[in-house]
């Protein structure tokens, strides 16, 4: 991805206020100085706005029609990649990934939708913070982004950790949401969550929740640690290198570990959300995923907590990383459920 372009600093010319000086300069020179002053002020403001860069097509597989942008939301800079036109679809990644999780399906989606793939706070191009990694707060990041971009009634797709943020978004902002898709993740505080905690596949969650320890053990060994998870999906070496870079520094590692440490807070928040919610939800897991058998129970749990429109299914030939394993099938699902006529 290209680095953000930064122009030279622009200094405003000194405003000449003495009437005698204005008269000596004469109308033409005074007019010229006025133009320079206005131009300098405008350029200074432009420099203060969000920078917009084209993506590197060979590195991302995306055309020049997609842009890498940032927006100031909820006290941070949130990075996202945007392309296409039409009803808005926001894509939220899981661990250990960033916006790039969706790069293979974004071109097709962009033919029908405005597609926005984000980096969760602390990951990739988004700001790292010391706190604020609970799902409800990260849902606020996403909502403020949608507001800043003037997106109306968005459709949210979240995988893994992104699925937990997606559910918090649905609960907090139902009027801003035309539907949501949660891919291959149990939801803290909802049926199925407690059942999966003792499963061997969840060992990493317990490890990453230990205060301070994973930061010490994983720092400098991101490629080795992440390769364990990449083994369960169809990742290329360049994919893996990209994702390792998204968590390259200690602050980024700390951020994702804090997301796991926020699970108890997420469970408490979700368990308290029992009011009626009419946002259409679709839950799916890979048919080879450890979460596959829990999907019907999760759907029932959501219905018991007030969600009135819940569907669920399995993605054939996929394990946990469903977008990498079955990109066409995932795209089919998003096109089907995110289209306004399906609501």
MOCORHU-V41727 format. One record per helix or strand of 2 or more residues. SS is the DSSP state (~ for helix, > for strand). FROM is the first residue (numbers start at 0). TO is the last residue. Records with the same first field share a line. If there is no record, write none. Layout:
SS->FROM-TO / FROM-TO
This chain:
~->18-47 / 56-59 / 98-108 / 134-147 / 160-171 / 173-175 / 192-195 / 199-208 / 212-217 / 221-229 / 236-245 / 249-260 / 262-271 / 291-303 / 321-324 / 326-337 / 339-341
>->51-53 / 66-72 / 75-82 / 86-91 / 112-117 / 153-158 / 176-182 / 280-285 / 309-314
